[in-house]
Amino acid sequence: MHTRDQLQNLIGEDYRLQWIIGHGGMSTVWLADDVRHEREVAIKVLRPEFTNNEEFLGRFRNEAVAAEGIHSDNVVATYDYREAAEEAGHTTCFIVMEYVRGESLADLLAREGQLREDLALDVLEQAAHGLSVLHREGLIHRDVKPGNLLVTQNGQVKITDFGIAKAAEAVPLTRTGMVVGTAQYVSPEQAQGLEVGAASDVYSLGVVGYEMLAGSRPFTGDTGISVALSHVNDAPPPLPTSVSAPARELIGISLRKDPATRFADGNEMALAVSAVRLGQRPPQPASAAMQQVAREPSPTASTAMLGSVAKPTTTHPATESRGPRTPTPKVIPAVRKQRSGGGIAAGLVIALLLAGAIAAAVWAASTGVFGGSTTPTTPTTTAEPEVVTEWVTSTQEAPEPVQPAPPQVTTVYSPPPAPEPTVPTTQPEQPTPETPVEETQQSPQNTPPAATQQSPQNTPDSQASPPSVSAPATPVATDQGGPNESLG
């Protein structure tokens, strides 16, 4: 690997290197400034194991020079191609390309899982139009996959890395440990080592469309060889019925095993996708409807939506663009700020609510409403957290007026030990625990006869208990009302 200064000396003064924005199996991509044209560019430096092969250099040189004549909004522009000889005899090969602010479709799918049908069709039409421009110039991409489709911030799809796969065929696999193309998206004829044409790119784009609509690839396996064999021999699983019938037929035609029965090239694919976006069936390959040149797709509402979904990763150095890690530091401070604003008020409100619950339990036990030892208090305590959440949001601006409440909490908490012994005596003889509550509140004078019927000997004690219980009952209501008014 070259250092930044070493590469800068090899490249020369026309381009000023900034930082690495991407890594690939065959190259490293740098962000650089084009000094002569006053623009930012992406410089792709090929790895030494490829540039040391003379056949590779010859093929790649021809492809790179041909790519300089490609001008399309759906293809990454190639500005320059250079080779620099080193003192040790090695050759450094690099390409100067258009710098795209966006992210690859692979990163987008890894984050979103799948795309809506209108967005997926938008991507397919733009990519097919870009392939049609390449195919008219006699170029075959040979490695169409989500990683080689860039989505810009305005929803534009651009094809990149064309021509490298063809040159890579000249490098023995035993030296590089790589396969030509990507097994998950390779066409059957390419997997068998046969001669490939434009229909091979159509098949690979059909696999990309399948993945966008279904959320998964049509074929998977433990090894690349098993996946490639599935492309040759197996039929892809049917798409779900949530995908429209025209879209399912479009993908089905693209994934036919025989290249002669697929869409012939990117132009036919673009015409078919355009028809499906209008709600029509895709025209059949080599039909009369395919005898025209597809128009360049114009931006639509789905294009704008696609741009809003994309999150540019090429604007950061490669070591810092790790997907969803970027927005994480922005979220954490916001959450902490909310918690620190209402922390004191939340603690005081919780204490008041617990005190109110205890006081209510004491009052219910003393008046004969407490039908069970623990059952009535359980719903009260479990319901409190929901109320606490509401009070926290409303008292974040004024947490200080609630501070006098803690002394009242300790005063209310002291009565519970007194009425607890009387609870067992009143529990077995009260059939309806709720009825005495209303009678006690409306007419306190009716309490002595009820106690006389239950136990005549304890009549004086039962008559004396209501005054001692009614006294704390009134302060409990006052204690709860006071903090609530101050909080409001």
C-alpha positions in Angstrom: 0.0 0.0 0.0 1.1 3.5 -0.8 1.1 6.3 1.6 -0.6 9.6 0.8 2.6 11.3 0.0 3.8 8.5 -2.2 0.6 8.5 -4.2 0.7 12.3 -4.4 4.1 12.1 -6.0 3.0 9.5 -8.5 -0.2 11.3 -9.5 1.5 14.7 -9.9 0.4 18.3 -9.2 -2.8 18.3 -11.3 -4.7 16.6 -8.5 -4.4 17.2 -4.8 -5.4 14.2 -2.6 -7.6 14.8 0.4 -8.7 11.5 2.1 -9.9 8.0 1.4 -13.7 7.8 0.8 -14.0 4.1 -0.1 -12.4 0.7 -0.3 -13.1 -2.1 -2.8 -11.8 -5.5 -3.6 -9.9 -4.1 -6.6 -9.2 -0.5 -5.7 -9.1 2.4 -3.2 -11.0 5.6 -3.8 -9.6 9.0 -2.8 -11.3 12.4 -2.7 -9.1 14.9 -4.5 -9.2 18.4 -5.9 -8.8 18.9 -9.7 -6.6 22.0 -9.7 -6.9 22.8 -13.4 -10.7 22.6 -13.5 -11.5 23.8 -10.0 -13.7 20.8 -9.0 -13.8 17.9 -6.7 -13.0 14.5 -8.2 -12.8 10.8 -7.1 -9.5 9.1 -7.9 -9.6 5.3 -8.0 -6.2 3.7 -7.5 -6.1 0.0 -8.6 -4.4 -2.6 -6.4 -0.9 -3.8 -7.4 -1.9 -7.4 -8.0 -4.0 -6.2 -11.0 -1.7 -3.6 -12.4 1.3 -6.0 -12.5 -0.5 -8.0 -15.2 0.1 -6.8 -18.7 -3.1 -8.3 -20.1 -5.1 -6.6 -17.4 -3.5 -3.2 -18.1 -4.3 -3.6 -21.8 -7.9 -4.4 -21.3 -8.5 -1.9 -18.6 -6.7 0.9 -20.6 -9.1 0.3 -23.5 -12.2 0.3 -21.3 -11.1 3.5 -19.5 -10.4 5.4 -22.7 -13.7 4.3 -24.1 -15.5 5.4 -20.9 -14.2 8.9 -21.3 -16.6 9.3 -24.2 -19.7 8.3 -22.2 -21.9 11.2 -21.2 -25.0 10.4 -19.3 -26.7 11.6 -16.1 -27.1 7.9 -15.1 -23.4 7.0 -15.5 -20.5 8.3 -13.4 -18.4 10.4 -15.7 -14.7 9.4 -16.3 -12.4 12.4 -16.7 -8.9 11.0 -16.9 -6.8 7.8 -16.9 -3.2 7.6 -16.1 -0.4 5.1 -15.4 2.7 5.9 -13.3 5.8 3.8 -13.3 7.6 3.3 -10.0 11.3 2.8 -9.4 10.8 -0.9 -8.3 9.2 -1.6 -11.7 5.6 -1.6 -10.7 2.9 0.4 -12.4 0.3 2.4 -10.6 -2.9 2.7 -12.5 -5.6 5.3 -11.5 -8.8 6.7 -12.9 -10.1 10.2 -12.3 -13.9 10.2 -12.1 -16.9 12.3 -11.2 -17.3 12.8 -7.5 -20.8 11.8 -6.5 -22.3 13.0 -3.2 -24.6 10.1 -2.2 -24.5 6.5 -1.1 -24.6 3.1 -2.8 -27.8 1.2 -3.2 -26.2 -1.5 -1.1 -25.9 0.8 1.9 -29.5 2.0 1.3 -30.9 -1.5 1.2 -28.9 -2.5 4.3 -30.6 0.2 6.2 -34.1 0.1 4.7 -34.4 -3.6 4.0 -36.5 -3.1 0.9 -38.0 -0.2 -1.2 -41.5 0.6 -2.1 -42.5 -0.5 -5.5 -42.6 3.0 -7.0 -39.1 3.8 -5.7 -37.7 0.4 -6.9 -39.1 1.0 -10.4 -37.6 4.5 -10.4 -34.2 3.0 -9.6 -34.6 0.3 -12.3 -35.6 2.7 -15.0 -32.7 5.0 -14.3 -30.2 2.2 -14.1 -31.5 0.6 -17.3 -31.2 3.9 -19.1 -27.5 4.2 -17.9 -26.9 0.6 -19.2 -28.5 1.5 -22.5 -25.9 4.3 -23.0 -23.1 1.8 -22.2 -24.5 -0.9 -24.5 -24.8 1.5 -27.5 -21.1 2.2 -27.1 -20.3 -1.5 -27.2 -19.5 -1.7 -23.4 -20.7 -4.4 -21.1 -20.6 -3.7 -17.4 -20.3 -7.4 -16.2 -20.7 -6.5 -12.5 -24.1 -4.8 -12.0 -25.0 -4.9 -8.3 -26.3 -2.5 -5.6 -22.7 -1.6 -4.6 -22.1 -0.2 -8.1 -25.3 1.9 -8.2 -24.9 5.2 -6.5 -28.0 7.2 -5.3 -27.5 11.0 -5.1 -29.1 13.4 -2.7 -31.6 14.4 -5.4 -32.6 10.8 -6.2 -30.5 10.3 -9.3 -29.0 6.9 -9.9 -25.5 6.6 -11.4 -23.7 3.5 -12.6 -20.1 3.1 -11.6 -17.2 0.6 -11.9 -18.0 -0.5 -15.4 -15.1 -2.1 -17.4 -13.1 -3.4 -14.4 -14.7 -6.9 -14.5 -13.7 -7.4 -18.1 -10.1 -6.6 -17.4 -10.2 -8.8 -14.3 -10.8 -11.8 -16.4 -7.2 -11.6 -17.5 -5.9 -12.1 -13.9 -5.6 -15.8 -12.8 -8.0 -16.5 -9.9 -5.3 -18.3 -8.0 -3.4 -15.0 -7.7 -6.2 -12.7 -6.7 -8.6 -15.1 -4.8 -11.5 -13.3 -6.5 -14.2 -14.3 -9.0 -15.2 -12.2 -12.0 -18.4 -10.5 -11.1 -20.4 -11.0 -7.9 -21.9 -14.5 -7.4 -25.2 -13.1 -6.0 -25.9 -11.1 -9.1 -24.0 -13.1 -11.8 -25.9 -14.2 -14.9 -26.1 -18.0 -15.8 -23.9 -17.6 -18.9 -21.4 -15.6 -16.9 -21.3 -18.2 -14.1 -20.6 -20.9 -16.7 -17.7 -18.9 -18.2 -19.5 -18.3 -21.5 -19.3 -15.2 -23.6 -21.5 -12.5 -22.2 -23.5 -9.7 -23.9 -25.8 -6.9 -22.9 -28.5 -9.4 -21.8 -26.1 -10.4 -19.0 -26.3 -6.9 -17.5 -30.1 -7.1 -17.8 -30.2 -10.3 -15.7 -28.0 -8.8 -13.0 -30.2 -5.7 -12.9 -33.2 -8.0 -12.6 -31.7 -9.6 -9.5 -31.2 -6.1 -8.1 -34.9 -5.4 -8.8 -35.9 -8.6 -7.1 -33.9 -7.7 -4.0 -35.4 -4.2 -3.8 -39.0 -5.5 -4.1 -38.7 -8.7 -2.0 -36.2 -7.5 0.6 -33.9 -10.5 -0.1 -31.9 -12.0 -3.0 -33.5 -14.8 -5.1 -30.6 -17.2 -4.4 -28.5 -17.7 -1.3 -25.9 -20.3 -0.3 -23.0 -21.1 1.9 -20.5 -20.4 -0.9 -20.3 -18.3 -4.0 -20.1 -21.5 -6.1 -23.4 -22.8 -4.7 -25.1 -19.4 -5.4 -23.7 -19.4 -8.9 -25.0 -22.9 -9.6 -28.5 -21.8 -8.4 -28.4 -19.0 -11.0 -27.7 -21.6 -13.6 -30.1 -24.4 -12.6 -32.8 -23.1 -10.2 -35.9 -21.0 -10.7 -36.2 -17.9 -8.5 -38.9 -18.0 -5.8 -42.0 -16.1 -6.8 -42.3 -12.5 -5.6 -45.0 -11.8 -3.0 -48.5 -10.8 -4.3 -48.0 -7.4 -2.6 -45.9 -6.6 -5.7 -48.1 -5.7 -8.6 -48.5 -8.2 -11.4 -46.8 -6.1 -14.1 -43.8 -5.6 -11.8 -43.6 -9.4 -11.1 -43.7 -10.1 -14.9 -41.0 -7.5 -15.5 -38.6 -9.2 -13.0 -39.6 -12.7 -14.4 -38.6 -11.8 -17.9 -35.3 -10.3 -16.7 -34.4 -13.5 -14.8 -34.9 -16.0 -17.6 -32.1 -18.5 -18.0 -31.8 -18.1 -21.7 -30.4 -14.7 -22.6 -32.2 -14.8 -26.0 -35.5 -14.7 -24.2 -34.7 -11.8 -21.9 -34.8 -8.1 -22.7 -31.9 -7.7 -25.2 -30.2 -4.7 -23.6 -30.6 -1.8 -21.3 -32.8 0.1 -23.8 -35.5 -2.7 -23.9 -35.3 -3.0 -20.1 -35.9 0.8 -19.8 -38.9 0.7 -22.2 -40.4 -2.2 -20.2 -39.9 -0.5 -16.8 -41.5 2.7 -18.2 -44.6 0.7 -19.2 -44.9 -0.9 -15.8 -44.6 2.5 -14.1 -47.7 3.5 -16.1 -49.6 0.4 -14.8 -49.2 -1.5 -18.1 -47.9 -5.0 -18.8 -44.3 -5.0 -19.9 -43.9 -5.5 -23.6 -42.3 -8.8 -24.6 -38.6 -8.9 -25.7 -38.0 -8.2 -29.5 -41.6 -7.1 -29.9 -42.6 -4.1 -32.0 -42.8 -1.9 -28.9 -39.1 -2.4 -28.4 -38.1 -0.9 -31.7 -37.7 2.6 -30.3 -35.1 4.4 -28.2 -36.0 4.9 -24.5 -36.2 8.4 -23.4 -34.2 9.6 -20.5 -36.3 9.3 -17.4 -37.5 12.6 -16.0 -37.5 13.3 -12.3 -40.8 12.4 -10.6 -42.2 12.4 -7.1 -40.7 9.0 -6.4 -37.3 10.4 -7.5 -37.6 13.1 -4.9 -38.7 10.5 -2.3 -35.7 8.4 -3.3 -33.4 11.3 -2.7 -34.8 11.9 0.7 -34.3 8.3 1.7 -30.6 8.3 0.6 -28.0 9.4 3.1 -24.7 10.5 1.6 -21.7 8.6 2.9 -19.2 9.6 0.3 -18.9 13.1 1.9 -17.0 11.6 4.9 -13.7 9.7 5.1 -14.1 6.0 4.8 -13.0 5.3 8.4 -15.9 7.5 9.7 -18.7 6.5 7.3 -20.0 3.4 9.1 -23.7 3.6 8.4 -26.0 4.5 11.2 -23.2 5.4 13.7 -23.1 9.0 12.4 -26.5 10.2 13.8 -26.1 8.4 17.1 -24.1 11.1 18.9 -26.8 13.6 18.0 -29.6 11.7 19.7 -27.9 10.9 23.0 -27.4 14.6 24.2 -31.1 15.4 23.4 -32.3 12.5 25.6 -30.0 13.4 28.5 -31.1 17.1 28.3 -34.7 16.2 28.8 -34.0 13.9 31.7 -31.9 16.5 33.5 -34.6 19.1 33.2 -37.3 17.3 35.0 -35.4 14.9 37.3 -36.0 16.8 40.6 -39.7 17.4 39.9 -40.2 13.8 38.9 -38.8 12.6 42.2 -41.0 14.9 44.2 -44.1 14.0 42.3 -43.5 10.3 42.7 -43.1 10.8 46.4 -46.4 12.7 46.6 -48.2 10.2 44.6 -46.9 7.3 46.7 -47.9 9.2 49.9 -51.4 9.7 48.5 -51.7 6.0 47.7 -50.6 5.1 51.2 -53.1 7.6 52.8 -55.9 6.3 50.6 -55.1 2.7 51.7 -55.2 3.8 55.4 -58.5 5.5 55.0 -60.0 2.6 53.1 -58.8 0.2 55.8 -60.2 2.3 58.7 -63.7 2.8 57.0 -64.1 -0.9 56.2 -63.5 -0.6 52.4 -60.2 -2.5 52.5 -61.5 -5.9 51.2 -58.0 -7.5 50.9 -54.6 -7.0 52.4 -52.6 -6.4 49.3 -55.0 -6.5 46.3 -56.4 -2.9 46.5 -52.9 -1.3 46.8 -51.4 -3.2 43.8 -53.4 -1.4 41.0 -52.8 1.9 42.7 -49.0 1.6 42.6 -48.9 0.1 39.1 -51.0 3.0 37.7 -48.8 5.7 39.2 -45.9 5.5 36.6 -48.3 6.6 33.8 -49.4 9.7 35.8 -45.7 10.5 36.6 -44.9 10.6 32.9 -47.6 13.3 32.4 -46.5 15.4 35.3 -42.8 15.3 34.3 -43.6 16.9 30.9 -45.8 19.7 32.4 -43.4 20.7 35.3 -40.1 20.8 33.5 -40.2 24.6 33.5 -41.0 25.0 37.2 -39.6 22.3 39.4 -38.9 24.5 42.5 -42.5 25.1 43.9 -42.8 21.4 44.8 -40.0 21.4 47.3 -42.2 22.0 50.5 -44.0 18.7 49.9 -41.6 16.1 51.5 -42.5 17.1 55.2 -46.2 16.3 54.5 -45.2 12.9 53.1 -43.7 11.8 56.4 -46.7 13.1 58.3 -49.2 11.1 56.3 -47.2 7.9 56.3 -47.3 7.6 60.2 -51.0 6.5 60.6 -50.9 3.1 58.9 -49.8 1.0 62.0 -52.9 2.0 64.0 -55.7 0.7 61.8 -53.9 -2.5 60.6 -55.0 -4.7 63.6 -58.7 -3.8 63.0 -58.6 -5.0 59.3 -58.9 -8.7 60.0 -62.0 -8.2 62.3 -63.9 -6.3 59.7 -63.0 -8.3 56.6 -65.0 -11.5 57.1 -68.3 -9.8 58.0 -68.6 -7.2 55.2 -70.2 -8.7 52.1 -70.0 -5.4 50.0 -66.9 -3.4 50.7 -67.9 -0.4 48.6 -71.3 0.3 50.2 -70.1 1.5 53.6 -67.9 4.0 51.9 -70.8 6.0 50.6 -72.8 5.8 53.9 -69.8 6.9 55.9 -69.2 9.9 53.8 -72.9 11.0 53.7 -73.9 10.4 57.3 -71.3 9.7 59.9 -74.0 9.1 62.5 -75.0 5.8 60.9 -71.7 4.2 61.8 -72.4 3.2 65.5 -75.5 1.0 64.6 -73.5 -0.9 62.0 -70.7 -1.6 64.5 -73.2 -2.7 67.1 -74.7 -5.4 64.9 -71.3 -6.9 64.2 -69.9 -7.0 67.8 -71.9 -5.4 70.7 -69.0 -5.6 73.1 -66.8 -3.5 70.9 -69.3 -0.7 70.3 -67.4 2.0 72.2 -64.2 1.2 70.3 -65.8 1.2 67.0 -67.6 4.5 67.7 -64.4 6.1 68.8 -62.5 5.0 65.7 -64.3 7.2 63.0 -63.1 10.5 64.5 -59.5 9.3 64.6 -59.7 8.1 61.0 -61.7 11.0 59.6 -59.1 13.5 60.9 -56.2 12.2 58.6 -58.6 11.6 55.7 -59.2 15.3 55.3 -55.5 16.3 55.3 -54.8 13.6 52.8 -57.1 15.2 50.3 -55.6 18.6 51.2 -52.0 17.3 50.8 -52.7 15.9 47.3 -54.5 19.1 46.2 -51.8 21.4 47.3 -48.9 20.0 45.2 -51.1 19.6 42.2 -52.1 23.2 42.3 -48.5 24.3 42.6 -47.5 22.1 39.7 -50.2 23.5 37.5 
